[in-house]
């Protein structure tokens, strides 16, 4: 009855009903576009391309594009170029004074940064388009087909691919304005979910066909482990708050005032999922420079095998490093110490000023280490799951970028829906407590 009542409450809120309807309509348009093949390409000759994207980083790229990459769709390049451009602009905003100034200019500065992000996205698309088309030609020819890709054909198709990715970005912005949730993140979520049923069925049938027996029991154990990993991902996305470093009560003489103590907002996972996104974007660079070629060996081959040791080792180290880097940029002990001093607050046993800064910095460094290690373990869980015998498609849902994005976007969307219900004086989605979104406040990318 509780679920039915919640659905009735959602349907009773006219604004929320319209937003959900618009979101579903835009998602349907996106999914339809994923099956529109590039002009001049025979869909029957794409079997080799689908086999090529069944493993490694190509599988991850195909997942983020909702399968459009392996279907030579007009949406084949997906939203990843925009995500890469967004990450680059964010990093520039951390190190370049000009971009930092734009970040502080409010709405006008945000519009300028968005414009620069679009320009950079187009530049990335112009580079990735020809590389994708050359790989497409190679794969089709390997399957016995033929694709005539002259200079002008490549130029035309690159424009089509760039327009497709920019259209996806436009759909995401429309979801932001008139739908529910973060548009870009929601589109990525749809692409990930689209692969889940097939991966689930493949793993289930594979276990049932296991000649050694006990396949169904193993499958049930895998589901239990997957639920446990999802629970851990929920905690990781929400973040851990209220680390026991407290403001002392303000003291004047022997009198105390200022009310109850307040916790300093330090978190074990202050960086959220951003380190994984940064590391994943960098790990895509070798395969992009190699032009999506199948002739990969040596360093490039090791860095494109997402189930190999060296890929996951480098990936893990980069996540730990990016966690410290992003935490150092976003959490400012000097600013915290200054705010405490301005409000006549202090930490018991620690002098105001530089000693407070050093103390907060040491605490932040110590609590960031376990958070970064846990984040890195979650990121490489798909490789661990595959080593334990899981199907590669199903193993990709046991951690990594896909799981964290899936959990984060769902939590944010439910939180937004719950906010609409509470605003209209309906019960929330849960009887006890409130749904928390990302602790970092960042979008999925």
C-alpha positions in Angstrom: 0.0 0.0 0.0 2.9 2.4 0.8 4.3 2.1 -2.7 0.9 2.6 -4.3 0.2 5.6 -2.1 3.6 7.1 -3.1 2.8 6.7 -6.8 -0.6 8.3 -6.3 1.0 11.2 -4.4 3.5 11.7 -7.3 0.7 11.7 -9.8 -1.3 14.2 -7.8 1.5 16.9 -8.0 0.9 18.4 -11.5 4.3 20.0 -11.8 6.1 16.8 -10.8 3.9 14.8 -13.2 4.7 17.1 -16.1 8.4 17.0 -15.3 8.5 13.2 -15.1 6.6 13.0 -18.4 9.0 15.4 -20.2 12.0 13.4 -18.8 10.6 10.1 -20.1 9.8 11.7 -23.5 13.4 13.1 -23.9 14.8 9.7 -22.8 12.7 7.9 -25.5 14.1 10.4 -28.1 17.6 9.6 -26.9 17.1 5.9 -27.1 15.6 6.1 -30.5 18.6 8.1 -31.8 20.9 5.3 -30.5 19.5 3.1 -33.2 19.8 5.6 -36.1 22.8 4.3 -38.1 25.3 6.6 -39.8 24.5 7.3 -43.5 26.2 4.9 -45.9 26.7 2.1 -43.2 25.0 -1.2 -43.6 23.7 -2.4 -40.1 24.2 -6.0 -41.1 27.9 -5.5 -41.4 28.4 -4.3 -37.8 28.8 -7.7 -36.1 32.6 -7.3 -35.9 32.2 -3.8 -34.3 29.9 -5.3 -31.7 32.5 -8.0 -30.9 35.2 -5.4 -30.7 33.2 -3.5 -28.0 32.4 -6.5 -26.0 35.6 -6.3 -23.8 37.9 -3.7 -22.3 37.6 0.0 -22.4 35.5 -0.3 -25.6 32.8 -2.0 -23.5 32.8 0.9 -21.1 32.6 3.4 -23.9 29.7 1.5 -25.4 28.0 1.4 -22.1 28.2 5.1 -21.6 26.8 5.7 -25.1 23.9 3.3 -24.4 25.1 0.8 -27.1 25.3 3.5 -29.8 29.0 3.1 -30.1 28.7 -0.5 -31.3 25.8 0.2 -33.6 27.6 3.0 -35.5 24.8 5.4 -34.5 24.7 9.1 -35.0 25.0 9.2 -31.2 28.1 6.9 -31.3 30.5 9.3 -29.5 27.9 9.8 -26.8 28.3 12.3 -24.0 31.9 11.4 -23.0 33.5 14.3 -24.9 31.3 16.7 -23.0 32.2 15.0 -19.7 35.9 15.2 -20.6 35.6 18.9 -21.5 33.7 19.6 -18.2 36.5 17.9 -16.2 39.2 19.9 -18.0 37.3 23.2 -17.3 36.9 22.2 -13.6 40.6 21.5 -13.3 41.4 24.9 -15.0 39.1 26.5 -12.5 41.3 25.1 -9.7 44.6 26.3 -11.0 44.1 29.3 -13.3 43.1 32.7 -11.8 41.1 33.8 -14.8 38.8 30.7 -14.5 38.7 31.1 -10.7 37.4 34.7 -11.3 34.7 33.4 -13.6 33.6 30.9 -11.0 33.1 33.7 -8.5 31.1 35.9 -10.9 27.9 34.0 -10.3 25.5 33.3 -13.1 27.4 35.3 -15.7 30.6 33.5 -14.9 28.8 30.1 -15.1 27.5 30.9 -18.5 31.0 31.8 -19.7 32.4 28.5 -18.4 29.6 26.6 -20.0 30.4 28.3 -23.3 34.0 27.4 -23.0 33.0 23.8 -22.2 31.0 23.6 -25.4 33.8 24.9 -27.5 36.2 22.3 -26.0 33.6 19.6 -26.5 33.5 20.4 -30.2 37.3 20.3 -30.4 37.4 16.9 -28.8 34.6 15.6 -31.1 36.6 16.8 -34.2 39.5 14.7 -33.0 37.6 11.6 -31.9 35.2 11.5 -34.9 37.8 10.5 -37.6 39.4 8.0 -35.2 36.1 6.3 -34.6 35.3 6.3 -38.4 38.7 4.7 -39.3 38.1 2.0 -36.7 34.6 1.5 -38.1 36.1 1.0 -41.6 38.6 -1.5 -40.3 36.0 -3.5 -38.5 33.5 -3.6 -41.4 36.3 -4.7 -43.8 37.4 -7.4 -41.4 33.8 -8.7 -41.5 33.9 -8.8 -45.3 32.0 -5.6 -45.9 33.0 -2.4 -47.5 32.8 1.3 -46.4 34.0 4.0 -48.7 35.5 6.6 -46.4 37.1 9.4 -48.5 38.2 12.7 -47.1 34.9 14.4 -47.6 32.9 11.4 -46.4 34.9 11.4 -43.2 34.4 15.2 -42.8 30.7 14.8 -43.4 30.3 11.9 -40.9 32.4 13.7 -38.3 30.0 16.6 -38.5 27.1 14.2 -38.1 28.8 12.6 -35.1 29.6 15.9 -33.5 26.0 17.1 -34.1 24.7 13.9 -32.5 26.8 14.4 -29.3 25.8 18.1 -29.1 22.1 17.1 -29.5 22.5 14.7 -26.6 24.0 17.6 -24.6 21.0 19.7 -25.5 18.6 16.9 -24.4 20.5 16.9 -21.0 20.1 20.6 -20.6 16.3 20.3 -21.4 16.0 17.6 -18.6 17.8 20.0 -16.3 15.4 22.8 -17.0 12.1 21.0 -17.5 12.6 17.5 -16.2 13.7 15.7 -13.1 17.3 15.4 -12.0 20.6 16.2 -13.6 20.1 15.8 -17.4 23.6 14.6 -18.4 23.9 12.2 -15.5 20.4 10.9 -16.2 21.3 10.2 -19.8 24.4 8.3 -18.7 22.3 6.4 -16.2 19.9 5.3 -19.0 22.8 4.0 -21.1 24.1 2.0 -18.2 20.7 0.5 -17.3 20.1 -0.4 -21.0 23.0 -2.9 -20.7 21.9 -4.4 -17.3 19.1 -6.8 -18.5 21.4 -8.4 -21.1 24.3 -8.8 -18.7 21.9 -10.3 -16.1 20.5 -12.8 -18.5 24.0 -13.8 -19.8 25.3 -14.4 -16.3 22.1 -16.4 -15.3 22.1 -18.6 -18.3 25.9 -19.1 -18.0 25.6 -20.3 -14.5 22.7 -22.7 -15.3 24.7 -24.2 -18.1 27.6 -24.9 -15.8 28.3 -28.6 -16.2 29.8 -28.9 -12.7 26.5 -28.1 -11.0 25.6 -25.6 -8.3 25.3 -22.8 -10.8 22.1 -21.4 -9.4 23.5 -21.3 -5.9 26.6 -19.4 -7.2 24.3 -17.0 -9.0 22.3 -16.3 -5.8 25.6 -15.7 -3.9 26.7 -13.2 -6.7 23.4 -11.3 -6.3 23.9 -11.1 -2.5 27.5 -9.8 -3.0 26.2 -7.3 -5.6 23.6 -6.0 -3.1 26.4 -5.6 -0.5 28.5 -3.7 -3.0 25.6 -1.4 -3.8 25.1 -0.7 -0.1 28.7 0.2 0.2 28.5 2.4 -2.9 25.5 4.2 -1.3 27.5 5.0 1.7 30.5 6.1 -0.4 28.3 8.4 -2.6 26.6 10.0 0.4 29.9 10.5 2.2 30.7 10.2 5.9 29.9 13.4 7.8 30.5 14.7 11.3 34.1 13.6 11.9 34.7 14.2 15.6 36.7 17.4 15.4 34.5 20.0 17.2 34.3 23.8 17.6 34.7 24.6 21.3 32.1 26.8 23.0 32.9 30.5 23.0 34.4 31.5 26.3 34.4 34.9 28.0 36.0 34.7 31.5 34.4 31.8 33.2 31.1 32.1 31.3 30.2 30.0 28.3 27.8 30.9 25.6 27.1 30.1 22.0 24.8 27.1 22.4 25.6 23.5 21.5 28.8 22.4 19.9 29.0 22.2 16.1 31.0 19.6 14.2 33.5 20.8 11.6 32.3 19.5 8.2 35.2 17.1 7.5 34.3 13.9 5.6 36.1 10.7 4.9 35.1 11.0 1.3 35.1 14.7 0.7 35.9 14.3 -3.0 32.8 12.2 -3.8 33.0 10.2 -7.0 35.1 12.9 -8.9 38.5 11.1 -8.5 37.1 8.0 -10.3 35.7 10.3 -13.1 39.0 12.1 -13.4 41.0 8.8 -13.5 38.7 7.2 -15.9 38.9 10.2 -18.3 42.7 9.9 -18.3 42.6 6.1 -18.8 40.6 6.8 -22.0 43.5 8.8 -23.5 45.7 5.8 -24.7 42.8 4.2 -26.6 41.9 7.6 -28.1 45.5 8.2 -29.2 45.6 4.7 -30.7 42.6 5.6 -32.8 40.5 2.7 -31.3 42.8 0.4 -33.2 42.7 -3.4 -32.6 46.4 -3.7 -33.1 47.3 -2.8 -29.5 50.3 -4.1 -27.8 52.9 -3.1 -25.2 52.0 -0.1 -23.1 48.8 0.8 -25.1 47.6 -2.8 -24.8 48.2 -2.9 -21.1 46.5 0.4 -20.5 43.4 -0.6 -22.5 42.8 -4.0 -20.8 40.5 -2.9 -18.0 40.7 -6.4 -16.5 44.5 -6.6 -16.6 46.8 -6.0 -13.6 48.7 -2.9 -14.8 45.6 -1.1 -15.9 43.9 -1.6 -12.5 47.2 -0.9 -10.6 47.6 2.5 -12.4 43.9 3.2 -12.1 44.0 2.5 -8.3 47.0 4.7 -7.8 45.5 7.5 -9.8 42.2 7.4 -7.8 44.1 7.7 -4.5 46.2 10.6 -5.9 43.2 12.4 -7.4 41.3 11.9 -4.1 44.0 13.8 -2.2 44.3 16.4 -5.0 40.6 17.1 -5.2 40.2 17.1 -1.4 43.1 19.6 -1.1 41.4 21.9 -3.6 37.9 21.7 -2.2 38.6 21.5 1.5 40.5 24.6 2.7 41.8 24.3 6.3 43.1 27.9 6.2 39.6 29.1 5.4 38.1 27.0 8.1 40.5 28.3 10.7 39.9 31.8 9.6 36.1 31.4 9.9 36.5 29.8 13.4 38.7 32.7 14.5 36.3 35.3 13.1 33.4 33.7 15.1 35.5 33.5 18.3 35.6 29.7 18.1 38.5 27.3 18.7 39.5 23.7 19.0 40.2 22.6 22.6 43.9 22.3 23.2 44.8 23.9 19.8 45.8 27.6 19.5 44.1 29.7 16.8 45.8 30.6 13.6 48.5 28.4 12.0 48.4 25.6 14.7 44.7 25.2 13.9 45.4 25.1 10.2 48.1 22.5 10.7 45.8 20.4 12.9 42.9 20.5 10.5 45.3 19.6 7.6 46.7 16.6 9.5 43.3 15.4 10.4 42.1 15.8 6.8 45.1 13.9 5.4 44.6 11.0 7.8 40.9 10.5 7.2 41.3 10.9 3.4 43.6 7.9 3.2 41.0 5.2 4.1 38.4 7.0 2.0 40.7 7.0 -1.1 41.6 3.4 -0.6 38.0 2.3 -0.3 37.1 4.4 -3.4 40.0 2.7 -5.3 38.8 -0.8 -4.2 35.3 0.0 -5.4 36.7 1.2 -8.7 38.6 -2.0 -9.5 35.9 -4.3 -8.2 34.8 -5.3 -11.8 38.2 -6.7 -12.4 38.2 -8.6 -9.2 34.7 -10.0 -10.0 35.8 -11.1 -13.4 38.8 -12.9 -12.0 36.4 -14.7 -9.7 34.6 -16.1 -12.7 31.8 -13.6 -13.5 30.8 -12.7 -17.0 32.6 -9.5 -18.1 29.3 -7.6 -18.8 27.8 -8.6 -15.4 31.1 -7.9 -13.6 31.1 -4.3 -14.7 28.1 -3.7 -12.4 30.1 -4.8 -9.3 31.8 -1.4 -8.9 33.7 1.2 -10.9 32.3 4.3 -12.6 29.1 2.6 -13.8 27.9 1.5 -10.3 28.8 4.8 -8.6 27.1 6.8 -11.3 24.0 4.5 -11.2 23.7 4.8 -7.4 24.5 8.5 -7.3 22.0 9.5 -10.0 19.2 7.4 -8.6 19.7 8.9 -5.1 19.7 12.4 -6.5 16.6 11.8 -8.6 14.7 10.3 -5.6 15.8 13.2 -3.4 14.4 15.7 -5.9 11.1 13.8 -6.2 10.9 13.6 -2.4 11.5 17.3 -2.2 8.6 18.0 -4.5 6.3 15.7 -2.4 7.3 17.3 0.9 6.9 20.8 -0.6 3.3 19.9 -1.5 2.8 18.5 2.0 2.9 14.8 1.0 4.9 12.1 2.8 8.3 11.5 1.4 9.5 8.3 -0.3 10.7 6.8 3.0 8.8 6.4 6.3 11.9 7.1 8.4 14.6 9.7 7.5 15.3 11.5 4.3 17.1 10.4 1.2 20.6 11.9 0.9 22.1 12.9 -2.4 25.8 13.2 -3.1 27.9 14.5 -0.3 30.1 16.4 -2.6 27.3 18.1 -4.4 28.8 17.3 -7.8 27.0 15.8 -10.8 27.8 12.3 -11.8 30.5 13.4 -14.1 
